[in-house]
């Protein structure tokens, strides 16, 4: 990889609980993370957050806002990610498994 990739992670809090899932088939496999993935060309951060949460969980979001970000370099995997975290409120909490 010659340049960083942009990731979008979405933090959904309900009743003081954060929605997390286990990573699979990616760097950090087996670790816990919020829903999210790569920002697609021409996509806004808010649209990416809504799309990724819906694709991964079936949950629709509202009140999507920008949160913190990280700048992570994974030397052994030869990957560099800037991950922008978004905050959102779920319209419903019936996640698909």
Secondary structure, 3 states (H helix, E strand, C coil): CCCCEEEEEEEEEECCEECCEECCCCCCCCCEECCEEECCCCCCHHHHHHHHHHHHHCCCEEEEEEEEEEEEEECCCCEEEEEEEEEEEECCCCCCC
